[in-house]
């Protein structure tokens, strides 16, 4: 689903992007003392552009703020909402949010926390790369072709071997394609049933779910990927990692027991999936939970 918002009109600064903490926000006015539990994992930094992985534990409300550069946020794990203008859009799975510089927005994080790759771009640097785009309002895309492309973009920014020019070109092309994309069609009635089954910790069978719906399993699998931007097995893996994150942060259960509890074949399977989706191991996630700092919104 694509959403549109209003432009606040705050001019960008020339230097490093900072989070603005004054002005009218979706949930009131922020103060410089406002803090939340979370941290950033740096991915890339260059003149006029940067990317980091934002880790935000569960059930937090992040007050209204804005950025001095264009902001692209790509959810990787968990669910969170973007509130802007008079709208609030919940995002999870392949998705993307685009905020122009100076656009006020706030966030809420769901019960299992959220992680996202955040990309910040100086409009001048984007223009020098050959992309003179008019970005003057917020856009949100949930799933579909744009969501899948956003995941690929996040993977590129996480790749240490990618050159600066390559990243800028991929980001520019992503923005051109995403801004030209029409709003997603309404979700079909059967999708809610599939998503409800996927949220159930019990083993999921596409064949059984399709039979319940009176549909062909292969058709359901293809349609699901087209609508959601990822396959059913990818969604299952992501949900397992989400549940494992919650247990790693809130319990001292052994890693092998957590792997079995959330549905992985074994601890090795969980480790591989974590590296692919979270970029780090379960042990690193547990250590983060014990030592993560209180971070101000301006960091």
N, C-alpha and C positions, 0 to 999 in steps of 0.2 A: 504494500500500500504506500502511496506517495502522499505526503502532506506538504502544505505550503504555509508559510508564516510571514510576519511583517518584518520590515527592516527598521532597526533602531536608529541608524545613521551615525554611530560613533566612529570617528576616523581611526585608521590603523596607525600604530607607532612604527618608526623605522627599525627599531631593534628587535630584541628577543621577544616572542609573544608572551604576554602575561594575561592572567585571568583578571577581568575587571570585577571590582567588588562594590561598586556604588551604582545607584540608579534603581529603576523600577524593575522588578523581577517577577516571574510567574507566581512565586510563592512569597512575595514580600521583598524586603530589602536586606541584602547581605551585609555583614560587618566584617572588618578585617580580622576579628577574633574567631570567626566561624571556622571550625576544623572538622575533619572527618578521618576515620581510620582507613587508610589506603596508601598506595604508593605507585610509582611509575617504574617500569623497566625500560631503560633507553634502548631504542632499536637503531636509529640513524639520526645524524645531525649534519646539516650542511648550510651554506649560506642561503637564507631565505626559505628553508624547509627543515622539518624535523618530524620524527615519528617515535612513539613510545607505546608500550603496552600498559594500559591503565587497569590496576587491580583494585576492585572496590568490594569489600565484604558485604554481607547481607543486610537488608532492611534499613537502608540509609536514605535520607532525603538530602540532596545537594542543592543548596539554595541557588537562586537565579544568578547567572554570571554571563559574561561575554568574553570573546577572544579577539585579540588585535589582528590576527591573521585568519584566513579561511580555515575552517575546521571540518575535517572528514572523520567521522567516528564509525568504526566497523566492529560490531559485536562479535566476540569469539566464543564466549561461554556465558551461561546464566541468562538472566533477563533484566532489563532496566527500561525506564521510560524517558522520553524526551518531551518536556513541556515547553511550548513556545506559543506566543500569541494567545489564543484561547483554546488551544488543543493540547492533548496529551496522547502520545503514541507509544505503545509498548513494543519493544524490539527484542528479538531473540533468534538465534540461528543466523543464516546468511541475511544480512541487512546492511543498511548504511544510512547515516544522517549527514547532511551537508549544511553547515551554518556559515553564512557570510560573516565577515568581520563586524563586530559590534552588535550582533544579534543576541538578544537576551534569551536564555533558556535555563531550565532547571531539570533535575533528574531525580528519579526514585529507583531504588534497587530492590529487586524481588528477594524472596526468602533464601535463595541459594547463592546470592551474590552475583557479581558480573565482572567480566573482563572484556576489554575492547582494545583494538589498535586505533590510536588517535594519530592523525596526520595533520600537521599545521603547515600552511603554505602562505608565504607573502604573495599577494596578488601581482606584485611587480616581477617576482621571480617566475611566476607562472606565465606572465606575458612574455618575458624574455625567452622562455622555452617554446614560444610559438602559440600560446593559448590565451587569447585576449577574450576571456569569457565574462559575460554579465552574470554575476552571482550576487543577487540582492535580496534573496529570501531563503528561508529554510526549506529543505526538502528531505523527506524520509522515504526510504524504500524498504519494504519487508519482503524477503524472498525473491523469487523470480530471477530473470536474467540479470538484473542489476545486483541483487543480493549475491548471486554466484560470482559475478565479476568483482564485487567488493572483496570477497574472500580471497580471490586470486591476487588482488592488489595488496591486501594485508600480508600475504605470503611473500610477495616481492619485497616489501619494505622490511621484512624480517630476514631477508637473504643478505648476508654480509658481502657476498660477491657481486651484488648488483651495483652498477655504476650510478653516479648521481644523475647523469643524463638519461639513462634507462628508466630510473624511477620517476623522474619528472615527466617523461614522455608517456609512460604507462598511466600516471595519475591524470595527465591532461586528457588522454584518450578516454579514460574512465569517466571523467566529468562530462565530456562532450556526449558520450553515449547515454549516460545516466540522465542528463538534463533533457535529452530528446525523447526519453522513454515516457510513454503515457502511463497514467495511473493504473495500478493493478486492478484487474477485474475482481468482482466479489468472489470470495472463497466458495467453492461448491459445498452443498450440504454434507457430503460424505467425508470431507476433510476433518470436520470436528470430531467425528467418530474415530478416525485414525489417530489424531493427536491425543485424544483421551486415552486410547489404548497404549500409545507410546509413553504417556506419563505414568502408566501403571508399571510398577517394578516387575510384574510377572513377565515371563518370556513373551515376545511378540511374534506373531506369524502373519505375514502378508497374505498367505493363502487363506488362512482362517478368517482374517478381517475382511478380505474381498468376498469370501463366501457369505459372510454375514450381511454384506451390503448388496449382494447380488451382482457383483462386478467381477471382471477377469483380473487375476493377480498381476499379470504383466502390465495391463492397462493402468491399474492403480499405481504401480511402481513408477511408470513413466510420467503419469499425471502429477504424482506427488513431487517428483524431482523438478518438473517444469514450474510448479506453483511455488514450492518452498526453496528452490535454489540449491538443494542437496538431496541425496538419496535417503531412503528410509534407514538403511544401516548406518549412515553417517549421523542421522538424528539420534539413533539409539546410542551410538558411541558418545555423542556429545552429552546426552542426558546422564549416562553412566559417570562421565567425568564430573558433571555438575554435582551429582550425589556424593561422589567420592571426595570432592573438595569440601563439602559440608562436614563430612565425617573426619577428614584430616584436620580441619580447623577446630572441631568441637569435642573430639574424643582422643584417647590414647590407644585406640585399637591397633593391633599390628597391621601392617600394610597388606599382608596376605589375607587377613580376615576382611578388611575393607574391600579388597578386590572381589572376593566371593560374595560379599553382601550386596554390591551394586551390579553384579552380573558379569564380571570379567571371567575369562577361563581360568586365569591364574595371575599372580603378581607381575610376571613378565609381560603378559598381555596388557595389563593396566599401565605399566611403565611405558611401553611403546605408544599406547594411545595418548597418554599424557604428553609425551614429547612431541607428538604430531599436532595436538590441539592446543596445548598450553605452553609449549616451548620449554618445559622444565619437568623435573621428575616429581613423583608424589612426595618423596622425602624433602625436596626443596620447598614444596608447598607447605608441608607441615612446619618446617623451620621458619618460613615467612610468617605463619600465623602466630608463632611464639615471639617473634622479634619485630613485627611490622611497626613502623613508627606512626605517630599521629602527624598527618600531613596537612598543611593549610591549603586552602583552595588556590592561593596565589603561587604555589610551587609547580 
